[in-house]
């Protein structure tokens, strides 16, 4: 059985699809982008992306080298914590 807090997400996913489910998740957070990536050996490729501003010209790259991603840091260190990633120095 699905946790009751996840039931709305599960219902949207099954009835409206992945993009609608990501839109629902994106509405629950303050950050702009919510995405699902497929992780390859040395890169990540976007499967689905939601942008709060619906501006396709500023969407993240469709393929990102893993070594240049936030995910690489999180997987290596167990977490990624920042107050403003635009001001962080490269890891």
Backbone as a printed PyTorch tensor [residue, N CA C, xyz], in Angstrom:
tensor([[[  0.8420,  -1.1840,   0.0000],
         [  0.0000,   0.0000,   0.0000],
         [  0.8860,   1.2450,   0.0000]],

        [[  0.4910,   2.2410,  -0.7330],
         [  1.2290,   3.4940,  -0.8480],
         [  0.9470,   4.3690,   0.3610]],

        [[  1.9820,   5.0310,   0.8610],
         [  1.8380,   5.9930,   1.9500],
         [  0.7510,   6.9890,   1.5640]],

        [[ -0.1270,   7.3610,   2.4910],
         [ -1.2500,   8.2530,   2.1770],
         [ -0.7840,   9.6100,   1.6720]],

        [[  0.4060,  10.0690,   2.0670],
         [  0.9220,  11.3360,   1.5640],
         [  1.2980,  11.2390,   0.0840]],

        [[  1.5680,  10.0520,  -0.3920],
         [  1.9470,   9.8540,  -1.7930],
         [  0.7640,   9.5040,  -2.6910]],

        [[ -0.3990,   9.2780,  -2.1150],
         [ -1.5610,   8.8920,  -2.9140],
         [ -1.9120,   9.9060,  -4.0040]],

        [[ -1.9170,  11.2170,  -3.7280],
         [ -2.2310,  12.1590,  -4.8110],
         [ -1.2250,  12.0590,  -5.9600]],

        [[  0.0570,  11.9090,  -5.6250],
         [  1.0830,  11.7660,  -6.6550],
         [  0.8470,  10.5080,  -7.4820]],

        [[  0.5740,   9.4050,  -6.8120],
         [  0.3330,   8.1480,  -7.5180],
         [ -0.8980,   8.2660,  -8.4260]],

        [[ -1.9590,   8.8960,  -7.9550],
         [ -3.1670,   9.0510,  -8.7680],
         [ -2.8960,   9.9050, -10.0010]],

        [[ -2.1500,  10.9920,  -9.8350],
         [ -1.8160,  11.8560, -10.9790],
         [ -0.9310,  11.1020, -11.9650]],

        [[  0.0480,  10.3920, -11.4540],
         [  0.9420,   9.6240, -12.3230],
         [  0.1750,   8.6230, -13.1650]],

        [[ -0.7420,   7.8900, -12.5510],
         [ -1.4980,   6.8620, -13.2740],
         [ -2.5570,   7.4490, -14.2040]],

        [[ -3.1610,   8.5600, -13.8280],
         [ -4.2540,   9.0930, -14.6480],
         [ -3.7970,  10.1300, -15.6760]],

        [[ -2.7160,  10.8810, -15.3610],
         [ -2.3040,  11.9700, -16.2440],
         [ -0.8950,  11.8430, -16.7960]],

        [[ -0.0990,  10.9350, -16.2280],
         [  1.2330,  10.7010, -16.7540],
         [  2.3570,  11.3520, -15.9730]],

        [[  3.5750,  11.0840, -16.4520],
         [  4.7880,  11.5050, -15.7620],
         [  4.9260,  13.0220, -15.6790]],

        [[  4.6790,  13.7260, -16.7650],
         [  4.8470,  15.1850, -16.7510],
         [  3.9190,  15.8360, -15.7180]],

        [[  2.6810,  15.4110, -15.6800],
         [  1.7310,  15.9550, -14.7010],
         [  2.1720,  15.6370, -13.2730]],

        [[  2.7190,  14.4480, -13.0590],
         [  3.2080,  14.0850, -11.7250],
         [  4.3820,  14.9780, -11.3260]],

        [[  5.2800,  15.2780, -12.2680],
         [  6.3870,  16.1820, -11.9660],
         [  5.8890,  17.5960, -11.7070]],

        [[  4.8740,  18.0340, -12.4340],
         [  4.2850,  19.3540, -12.1630],
         [  3.7420,  19.4070, -10.7460]],

        [[  3.0620,  18.3440, -10.3200],
         [  2.5370,  18.2640,  -8.9530],
         [  3.6790,  18.3620,  -7.9390]],

        [[  4.7520,  17.5990,  -8.1480],
         [  5.8980,  17.6530,  -7.2400],
         [  6.5220,  19.0450,  -7.2280]],

        [[  6.6380,  19.6560,  -8.4050],
         [  7.2550,  20.9740,  -8.5240],
         [  6.4690,  22.0370,  -7.7740]],

        [[  5.1620,  21.8620,  -7.6710],
         [  4.3240,  22.8100,  -6.9380],
         [  4.5560,  22.7250,  -5.4220]],

        [[  5.1510,  21.6310,  -4.9710],
         [  5.3450,  21.4190,  -3.5350],
         [  6.6620,  22.0060,  -3.0240]],

        [[  7.5180,  22.4920,  -3.9190],
         [  8.8500,  22.9590,  -3.5290],
         [  9.0910,  24.3760,  -4.0350]],

        [[ 10.1270,  25.0040,  -3.5110],
         [ 10.4380,  26.3720,  -3.9150],
         [ 11.3790,  26.4500,  -5.1090]],

        [[ 12.1040,  25.3650,  -5.4020],
         [ 13.0500,  25.4550,  -6.5140],
         [ 12.3240,  25.4480,  -7.8620]],

        [[ 13.0070,  25.9260,  -8.8690],
         [ 12.3940,  26.1640, -10.1770],
         [ 12.1930,  24.9010, -10.9970]],

        [[ 13.2060,  24.0560, -11.0810],
         [ 13.1610,  22.8820, -11.9570],
         [ 12.9420,  21.6000, -11.1670]],

        [[ 12.1650,  20.7050, -11.7260],
         [ 12.0300,  19.3450, -11.2200],
         [ 12.2070,  18.4410, -12.4260]],

        [[ 13.0980,  17.4760, -12.3150],
         [ 13.4120,  16.6470, -13.4780],
         [ 13.7000,  15.2160, -13.0700]],

        [[ 13.5330,  14.3370, -14.0360],
         [ 13.9610,  12.9510, -13.9020],
         [ 15.0220,  12.7340, -14.9700]],

        [[ 16.1560,  12.2130, -14.5390],
         [ 17.2690,  11.9330, -15.4390],
         [ 17.5210,  10.4430, -15.5050]],

        [[ 18.0170,  10.0070, -16.6410],
         [ 18.5130,   8.6390, -16.7950],
         [ 20.0150,   8.7160, -16.6020]],

        [[ 20.5310,   7.9580, -15.6490],
         [ 21.9520,   7.9710, -15.3330],
         [ 22.6700,   6.9200, -16.1590]],

        [[ 23.5860,   7.3790, -17.0030],
         [ 24.4520,   6.4890, -17.7640],
         [ 25.7790,   6.3870, -17.0240]],

        [[ 26.7290,   5.7090, -17.6040],
         [ 28.0290,   5.5420, -16.9530],
         [ 28.6860,   6.8880, -16.6410]],

        [[ 28.7090,   7.7970, -17.6050],
         [ 29.4210,   9.0510, -17.4060],
         [ 28.6040,  10.2940, -17.7410]],

        [[ 27.2920,  10.1270, -17.9210],
         [ 26.4350,  11.2800, -18.1960],
         [ 25.0180,  11.0260, -17.6990]],

        [[ 24.2560,  12.1120, -17.6760],
         [ 22.8500,  12.0410, -17.2910],
         [ 22.0380,  12.6730, -18.4110]],

        [[ 20.9180,  12.0370, -18.7560],
         [ 20.0690,  12.5430, -19.8310],
         [ 18.6580,  12.7770, -19.3000]],

        [[ 18.0940,  13.9510, -19.6060],
         [ 16.7540,  14.2800, -19.1240],
         [ 15.7150,  13.3370, -19.7360]],

        [[ 14.8800,  12.7790, -18.8770],
         [ 13.7330,  11.9830, -19.3010],
         [ 12.5090,  12.8800, -19.3490]],

        [[ 12.3500,  13.7030, -18.3070],
         [ 11.2110,  14.6240, -18.2060],
         [ 11.6200,  15.7980, -17.3350]],

        [[ 11.1260,  17.0070, -17.6860],
         [ 11.5100,  18.2310, -16.9940],
         [ 10.3090,  19.1490, -16.8300]],

        [[ 10.2030,  19.7790, -15.6580],
         [  9.1900,  20.8030, -15.4090],
         [  9.9120,  22.0570, -14.9510]],

        [[  9.5560,  23.1910, -15.5420],
         [ 10.1040,  24.5010, -15.2010],
         [  8.9470,  25.3690, -14.7180]],

        [[  9.0490,  25.9050, -13.5060],
         [  7.9760,  26.7490, -12.9600],
         [  7.6420,  27.9170, -13.8830]],

        [[  8.6490,  28.4360, -14.6170],
         [  8.4410,  29.5820, -15.4940],
         [  8.0790,  29.1850, -16.9200]],

        [[  8.0630,  27.8830, -17.2210],
         [  7.7350,  27.3890, -18.5660],
         [  8.5320,  28.1040, -19.6530]],

        [[  9.8090,  28.3290, -19.4000],
         [ 10.6810,  29.0100, -20.3520],
         [ 11.6600,  27.9980, -20.9450]],

        [[ 11.3640,  27.4790, -22.1360],
         [ 12.2300,  26.4420, -22.7100],
         [ 13.6380,  26.9250, -23.0370]],

        [[ 13.8330,  28.2250, -23.1870],
         [ 15.1640,  28.7220, -23.5360],
         [ 16.1530,  28.6310, -22.3780]],

        [[ 15.6610,  28.4710, -21.1550],
         [ 16.5530,  28.3830, -19.9980],
         [ 16.5740,  26.9970, -19.3770]],

        [[ 15.9930,  26.0370, -20.0440],
         [ 15.9640,  24.6720, -19.5030],
         [ 17.3830,  24.1090, -19.4270]],

        [[ 17.6330,  23.2580, -18.4320],
         [ 18.9510,  22.6160, -18.3380],
         [ 19.2700,  21.8240, -19.6030]],

        [[ 20.5320,  21.5760, -19.8070],
         [ 20.9460,  20.7910, -20.9610],
         [ 20.2920,  19.4180, -20.9410]],

        [[ 19.9990,  18.8730, -22.1080],
         [ 19.3460,  17.5740, -22.1570],
         [ 20.2960,  16.4550, -21.7460]],

        [[ 21.5990,  16.6510, -21.9440],
         [ 22.5960,  15.6780, -21.4930],
         [ 23.6740,  16.4270, -20.7270]],

        [[ 23.9720,  15.9360, -19.5170],
         [ 24.9420,  16.5820, -18.6430],
         [ 26.0220,  15.5660, -18.2920]],

        [[ 27.2880,  15.9370, -18.4560],
         [ 28.3420,  15.0330, -17.9800],
         [ 28.2030,  14.8430, -16.4690]],

        [[ 28.2560,  13.6180, -16.0240],
         [ 28.0830,  13.3320, -14.5990],
         [ 29.0980,  14.1050, -13.7580]],

        [[ 30.3120,  14.2510, -14.2570],
         [ 31.3590,  14.9410, -13.5020],
         [ 31.0670,  16.4230, -13.3010]],

        [[ 30.1100,  16.9860, -14.0460],
         [ 29.7610,  18.3960, -13.9240],
         [ 28.3700,  18.5960, -13.3010]],

        [[ 27.8560,  17.5740, -12.6600],
         [ 26.4940,  17.6450, -12.1320],
         [ 26.4710,  17.7150, -10.6110]],

        [[ 25.3700,  18.2400, -10.0900],
         [ 25.1490,  18.2210,  -8.6510],
         [ 25.0100,  16.7730,  -8.1700]],

        [[ 24.4650,  15.9140,  -9.0120],
         [ 24.2550,  14.5160,  -8.6220],
         [ 25.5680,  13.8170,  -8.3090]],

        [[ 26.6090,  14.1270,  -9.0780],
         [ 27.9100,  13.5080,  -8.8340],
         [ 28.3940,  13.8380,  -7.4340]],

        [[ 28.2210,  15.0890,  -7.0080],
         [ 28.6270,  15.5110,  -5.6680],
         [ 27.7810,  14.7920,  -4.6170]],

        [[ 26.4860,  14.7320,  -4.8280],
         [ 25.5960,  14.0810,  -3.8620],
         [ 25.9000,  12.5940,  -3.7340]],

        [[ 26.1740,  11.9340,  -4.8580],
         [ 26.4970,  10.5040,  -4.8040],
         [ 27.8540,  10.2840,  -4.1320]],

        [[ 28.8100,  11.1410,  -4.4080],
         [ 30.1460,  11.0120,  -3.8360],
         [ 30.1400,  11.3040,  -2.3410]],

        [[ 29.4620,  12.3960,  -1.9260],
         [ 29.5030,  12.8510,  -0.5440],
         [ 28.3130,  12.3950,   0.2940]],

        [[ 27.3070,  11.8190,  -0.3320],
         [ 26.1250,  11.3630,   0.3850],
         [ 25.0340,  12.4100,   0.4880]],

        [[ 25.3600,  13.6670,   0.1310],
         [ 24.3800,  14.7520,   0.1660],
         [ 24.9770,  15.9740,  -0.5230]],

        [[ 24.1090,  16.8670,  -0.9210],
         [ 24.5370,  18.1620,  -1.4490],
         [ 23.7390,  19.2190,  -0.7160]],

        [[ 24.4180,  20.0540,   0.0400],
         [ 23.7600,  21.0970,   0.8080],
         [ 24.3550,  22.4380,   0.3880]],

        [[ 23.4940,  23.3720,   0.0080],
         [ 23.9380,  24.6900,  -0.3820],
         [ 22.8150,  25.6880,  -0.1330]],

        [[ 23.1630,  26.9020,   0.1700],
         [ 22.1330,  27.9250,   0.3340],
         [ 21.8880,  28.6630,  -0.9790]],

        [[ 22.9040,  28.6490,  -1.8820],
         [ 22.7470,  29.2990,  -3.1850],
         [ 23.7700,  28.6890,  -4.1300]],

        [[ 23.3650,  27.7460,  -4.9440],
         [ 24.2890,  27.0320,  -5.8190],
         [ 24.9540,  27.9580,  -6.8500]],

        [[ 24.3250,  29.0580,  -7.1800],
         [ 24.9250,  29.9890,  -8.1370],
         [ 26.1810,  30.6430,  -7.5650]],

        [[ 26.2950,  30.6870,  -6.2430],
         [ 27.4550,  31.3080,  -5.6060],
         [ 28.5140,  30.3100,  -5.1700]],

        [[ 28.2040,  29.0030,  -5.2720],
         [ 29.1640,  27.9650,  -4.8470],
         [ 30.3170,  27.8740,  -5.8240]],

        [[ 31.5040,  27.6000,  -5.2990],
         [ 32.6720,  27.3220,  -6.1270],
         [ 32.5830,  25.8870,  -6.6050]],

        [[ 33.1920,  25.5730,  -7.7150],
         [ 33.1980,  24.2000,  -8.2500],
         [ 33.8240,  23.2670,  -7.2350]],

        [[ 33.2670,  22.0590,  -7.1630],
         [ 33.7680,  21.0540,  -6.2160],
         [ 35.0040,  20.3900,  -6.7590]]])
